[in-house]
Amino acid sequence: MKNSIYPTFLQESPLKLIFFGGKGGVGKSTCASAAALKLAQEQPQHLILLVSTDPAHSLHSLLANMALPKNLVVRELNAAASLHEFKTRHDSLLKEIAERGTFLDQEDIQGLMDAALPGMDELAAYLDIADWIQQDTYHRIIIDTAPTGHTLRLLEMPELIRRWLTALDTLLAKHRYLRRHFSGDNRLDHLDNFLLGMDSSLKAMHGLMTDTQRCCFVLVMLAEAMSVEESLDLAKALNHQRVSMPDLLVNRLYPENACPTCGAERNRQLLALKNAFERLPEPLFWSLPLLATEPCGQLLYTLWPQLRPLAKNATPATPYRQPLPLHVKTPIPLPASSLRLLIFAGKGGVGKTTMACATALRLRSENPQLRILLFSTDPAHSLSDCLDLSIQPQPTPVLSNVDAQEINAEADFEKIRHDYRTELEVFLQDALPHLDITFDREVMERLLDLAPTGLDEIMALTAIMDHLDSGRYDMVIVDAAPSGHLLRLLELPELIREWLKLFFSILLKYRRVMRFPHLSERLVRLSRDLKNLRSLLQDPARTGAYAVTIPTFLAIEKTFEMASALQRLGIGLQALLVNQITPASDCALCQAISRREAVQLKRAHAMFPDQAQANIFRQTAPSGLDPLMALGSVLFI
């Protein structure tokens, strides 16, 4: 019998697949882990799988030093290992497909397919999940997803895989036609069966994800304006993909009490939630309280007993108190105006966007002549919400000499596809004698479908070089994607450089039958910009990186891992910004949280002994130009 005090995903039901997703830093991993532990404990006869698709995994840190139920399996997907296994398992088939029926030879197509696979971590995750579903090994699979932008790509994976399979099928079409035409052989061979099997897995997985009885998405969010806005965007995408979202978790809700900090925060939270209540009429809202102790290890078992239904007519029950004041301890030096590129990086939900905007406005006040561009590389953009302005995919004026841009990588790359197809049409009018138009034309149309996933984002990132090289801006300040996504993005240029080399070699090899001057020019420019971007990133005189974190064990752990990875890429840190510190208070809850945070602040000092470190205390959310200017005025000396 169902227990009405718990949402469906915590009960015995036909559910097979449960996704936990949302903006970075909202507690997705905590909620997913706690759900897996509860289900495994209450259903010992069933095998439960808890898996992370986030490139910056957190599960093992959360579950460290505890005895897990014997029927709970925990996996943190290794995208590189999964892709290597996929290539190894199917290498001979892919090579055989590449050999058939096109004027391109086996070496050309094989090279493109090999280069297309690196970086496709969402593909690896999707195929692994589809495989587990087909094998029916687990009674229920609980997925701790990456932050919103990454999750959106996972949801779009059926279309990306279908495009890739269509490209492979196109390579077989000519051979299939000739076999049937000259020998009358209509049988499916092993290669046809391979593609049909992949397509069948894709359809089965997509069917499961759109089955409201067997799959659901649990959206986790904080009661903060930017978290709410990003959650609304994700809910819209889920609806578009027909993925069920019956429940929504609002995490870390402040209690009603006499504490000024708790009261001001709770009022702010309920006001932020009003937007979500109005625009999301369907899902049930549930709340989890802000806890004095971080819920990890055995404490995860105590999470769900504190779950409460959240009425959509909830309003502030106490009089609105004065906004929390700005307070920054140990402000840091203002970035040098001679720098060309500033990157604000960190785990999701720590305040990267806020710090990037505040820095841009402070630099403008100190250097009115400096032309600055705020540039978002996060697939789930936040600049518009933070600045309280409608920021466009093109540079949008914010103040004199300050613009902002939320680039649309997918739309930009789709324009390249369109331009390529147009150029192909023009070219084929003069090239018909050289081509079997029925099949080779299709192969040529699909060449860009064998481009690596992430090429669109890299091309967007190189727009930074266009802005700087054109002389329009003196400095670009990057509001980066959450750390896992950012690191993947910064590692991609080398992989894409290899793909470009292969593509250029094919264009050169078949220059008598393939002439695409516009595409070639664009790819040459991309290759040049990639080289210049790498040089810029590794030059400390021109590039500075700022790590933004919050005073929790997991956030500081992930920040250290990110800083180490940036250092390996040749990118050094200028400073560490520790955000959302609880101010002093007589409140028992605030005191307990403050003691916990003090331990983590000492850890941060020990782990980053040589870094300038600013401690930023909790404040009223700085949204809009005036509050951001005020923050910038106290953040730097």
Summary of the structure (lengths in Angstrom):
residues: 637
radius of gyration: 25.9
end to end distance: 61.4
largest distance: 87.8
contacts: 2145
relative contact order: 0.13
helix: 52%
strand: 15%
